[in-house]
Amino acid sequence: MDKRRIGAVEVEQTALPGIGLRHEFTTRSGRRVGVVSHRTGRRDLVIYDKEDPDRACEVVKLNDEEADALVELLGAPRIVQRLNALHREVEGLVSLQLPIAPGSPYDGRTMGDARVRSRTGASIVAVVRAGQVFASPAPDFGLTGDDIVVVVGSPDSTDAVADIFTNG
């Protein structure tokens, strides 16, 4: 068993021969929570018995899509919190949520086609589509009308990104 810290939380990692890996931690309220990552790609979310922390009282099996959805639900608010903290720490840094309008020059094209970073110096940190957050999207990520692109940079560079997505 290995232990490491993720933020203020101590996480234990245990190899499960023939199965995969188990990661566990104890919440502030004393509940033990774990994730078993199977070699097959399946994930099990495990809630342990409060009276017997070695006994699972609930196991939720998640396929890849369900695991991704859970990560997005838990991660999206953290991204916003981190950006807000960054704004307080770095003077002159702003983030904008820019809509990709249907019919925009980039509706149906990849982020790489826009060359935002090289043209403006701003960074796209996330794309929100139908309530789902795609953090740190790659250049081959396809944009569609009604996406919201989260951009971080100076006021001038983020304004330039808005112009790119509107006018090309």
N, C-alpha and C positions, 0 to 999 in steps of 0.2 A: 504494500500500500504506500502510495506517495501522497504527500500533502503539499498544497500550494495555496496562495492567497489570490483571490480575485476581488480586488477592492478591499473591503474590510472583512470579507467572508473567507473562512478557511474551508477549502474543498479537498476532500479525500478522493484519490483516484485508485481504483483497484482493478487489476487485470483479471478477467474471467476467462480462463483457458477454454478455447473452443467456442466461446460466446462473443466476447468483445471487451468493453470497458464499462465500469460503473463509476460514476461521480456522485458524491453525496456531500451534503452540508446540513448543518442544524440552524434553523431560523432563530431569530431573536426570541420568539415565543416558545422555543424548545421543541418544535416539530422537526423531524428528520425527513429530508427530501432527497431523492436520488434520481438519476437518469442512467439507464442502462443503454449503451450504444452497441447494438448487435453488429456482427461482421456483415450481416445481410443488408444493413442500412436502416433497419427498423429501430425505433427508439421506444423505450418504456419509461414513462414517468411514474415514479414510485413514491408513495406516501407511507411512511412507517408508523406503526402503532406507537402512540404516545407513552403507553405503559411498558412496552417491550420494543426498544428501538431496533432490534434485529429482525422483527417480524413485520412484513409488509401488510398493511391493512387495505391498501388500494393500489392497483397497477393499471395504468392507462396505456394501452398500446397505440403508438402513433406511426402512421406511414410517413414517407418523406414530406408529402404536401402538408399533412397535419402538423408535423414537427416544425416546418418552415412557418406555417401560420402562427403557431404558438410563439416562436422566436420573434416574429414581426409584432405581435400584440404586446409582448413584454418589452421589446427593444425600442419601438417607436417613441414612446414618451421619454426614454433615456436619451435618445438622439436630440430631442428638443431641449431637454435639460442641459445637456453638454454644450449645445450651441449657445444657449442663454448664458451659461457660465463663461464661455469663451468671449462673448460680447462684453461682459463686465471686466474681463481681464485684459483684453486687447482693444485699445482705443482705435477707432477708425474701421473696425471690422463690423460688417453687417451681413445679415442673411435675408434673402428674399425668397418668397414662394411664388414662382412664376408659372402661370398656366400655359400649357401648350394648347392653343385654340384649335378646334377642328378646322382643317384647311391651312394651318400654319405651314410655312416652308419646311418644318421639321416633323410634321404629322406623318408618320409612316417611315421615318428615317432613323438612323442610329444616332446616338449621342456623339460618336466619333465624327460623324459627318459635320457636326456643328463646330468642332475644333474650339470649344469654349475656352479651355485653359490656355491654349497657345495664342488665341486671338485677344483675350481679355485679361488673363491672369487670375480670373475667378475660378472657383472649384464647384462642381456639382457634387453635393454630398448625399443626396437622396432623390428618389422619384416616388411620388405618391400616386397610386393608381387604384381607383375604386376602393379607397380606404386601406389599401395594403401598402406598406412602406418597403421600398427596395433601397437599402443603404449601400453607399459606395458602388453605384452601378458601373459596370465596365463599358468601354467605348462601343462594344457591339450591342449594348442594350437598346432595343427598339423603342422609340417614343411614339405615343399615339395621342390623338386629340383628347382633351380633358385630363391628361396627366398634369400633375403639379411637380415642377422641378424645384428642388431646394438648392439655392446657390449661396456660397459664402465668398466674400471678398470685400474690396473697398466699395464705397458708394458708386464711384465711377465705373468700376469693372462690373458690378452687378447690374447697373443700368445698361451697360453695353451688352450683357447677356440677354436682357429683356428685349433689346433691339434686335439681336440676332434671331431670337425665337419668333419675333413678330414680323420682321422684314427680310430675314435671310442673311 
